[in-house]
Amino acid sequence: MWALITDLPLLPTPPIDFGAYKFCKTCGICADSCPFGLIQQGDPTWENPASAKSGIQQGTFEGWRTNTADCPHCPTCQG
């Protein structure tokens, strides 16, 4: 973990919306091609679709949302 400690006066800045969320929501290629149906489509939720759609046990790899490189199933969403 990295940290920077300063006493400089810093102004808060709002998040930058560069269109990634909108692009992914309308594209859906990786979600359509995922053989396990683990990549959700539509509005985001906190539910893990692994247990409902694929028959894969809940908790097998819940980090696929943040680290797709470690997903053991296939490289579909990698490229």
N, C-alpha and C positions, 0 to 999 in steps of 0.2 A: 504494500500500500504506500502511496506517495502522499505527502502533505507539504503544504507551504504555509509557513507562519509569517505574518507581516502585520505591521501597524499602519500600512498605507491606507488612505481612504479609498475604498473601492465601491463603485456603484453597482447595485444589482442589475442584471440584464435578463430580459425574458428569454425563454427558450426559442431557438431558431427553428422554424418550420420550413424545411427544405423539400417537402413533398414525399419523403420516403414512405410514411404511413399510408398516404393516399395511393401511391403507386402500388404498394404491396396489396392493398385492399382490392384494387381494381384488376391487378394482374392475375394472381392466383395460380400461376403455372406450377409452382412447387407444391402447393396444396392439392392441385388436381392430379399431379403425378406421384404423390406419396403413396406407395402400395399399402401402407398400414393405416392411412387416414389420420395421421397424428398431427398434421398441420391444420389448424382451424381456419375456417373461412368466415367471412362476415365480420361482425363487430367483435372485438376482443373480450374475452372473459378470463376469469381466474380458474376455471375448471380445466382439469387435465383430460383431454379427449382420449387418452390411451386406454383407459379401462372400459369405456363405453363402446368405442368403435372397433378396436382391433383385437380385443381379447387378450391383449398384453397386460400382465399384472400391473396394478397400480404401484408405482414406485420403482419400476425397473430402470427407467432413465427419465427422470422428470426434468433434467437439465437441458433437454433438447431445444427448449425455447431460447436459451441464452448461449448454448455452446453446441451448435449443430455438428461441429467437427468430431465430437465424441459420441454421436448417435451411432449405435452399433448395427443399425438395420440396413441402411443403404446410403449411397452418396447422392440421391436424387435432388435433395434441396441444396446441395453444395454448388450447383452451377447451372 
